[in-house]
Amino acid sequence: MTLWNGSFPFYPGPSASFPFDTTWATIISIFLSVLVTFIIILPGIRGRRRLFWFLWVVMGLFVGAVVLTVQFSRDWERGRVAANVSYKSFSPALVTVAIGLHVGLAGLNITLLGAPVRQLNETIDYNEHFAWGADYEQSYGAGLQKGLPTPILYVAEKFRARSPCGVQQQYRSAGRYASIALWMAFSTWLISLLLFSMPILLYGAYLLLLTAMLMLFSLLFFSTVRNTAKCPIQLGTAALKTGYGAAFWLTLATGLLCLLLGLAILILNSKQPEKLKLVFSLEQGTGGSEAEQGKSYLLAEPSCSLHDVLMVPLAELHEVTATKL
């Protein structure tokens, strides 16, 4: 079979890489905008409170950004292997490629990168997304029609609903429950920020602990997939094996951070509540300025038979005359 215009003639056209996912960029841009806005108004906060509130706002924005980012991440589970495989169906030509598998809560991505990228007069650089559910079969059928490389179709077939492996339902259920837990964690995070700003520190700490527990529960839901029997993915002489990805470990670290912060606030509130109020600057400004606190007040001497009692500063004491009506 000969090539025509860089591709085999029985394929409708050259394949295109999966478009760039702008979800991460949108989330990061929103939270960075909020951070920049806070930095602009930061000089208006006086004293040592400036550093504390800066660190607290950065931590709060970091937790919110992580919860939203991992929700749409496709890196909860990942695997990569290099192999010599057949590139197209009905062709004996072999190519040296790196096949990658990236599993998220809503679907998976399969990548194919040539080594070198240019082989068989074609650029081998693919990143195809397959969403769970009915859309998976549509994406798989569309991949067959446009002539995706054989390694991508082979890996995608392992996760089909009608595949003997039967792993799609497990990943789909685990991703659904993990996603619900993360959306609940995002809601409790927002409420905790509101309580800390009011400030209601004790209930804010409770909501922060609840946020941590929900994030850890999402990890528990997703990790149940790892306890099931794995379907072997053999590519030539190499096997594609997967492990937890960056999104999983980032969620774990953020959940533990929220857990430690919530426990620290609860312990400080029970042991030394005055120091906790001092840390959150709740007592600053209640006693007035130092100049006002240094003034002494005393009773003025009565100047008439009515014995009117007046409070005047000692430094500004002067004779007061009462007029009798």
Beta strands, then each sheet from edge to edge (+ up, - down):
strand 1: 77-86
strand 2: 94-103
strand 3: 107-119
strand 4: 122-131
strand 5: 234-235
strand 6: 238-239
strand 7: 242-244
strand 8: 297-299
strand 9: 311-313
sheet 1: 4+ 3- 2+ 1- 7+
sheet 2: 5+ 6-
sheet 3: 8+ 9-
end
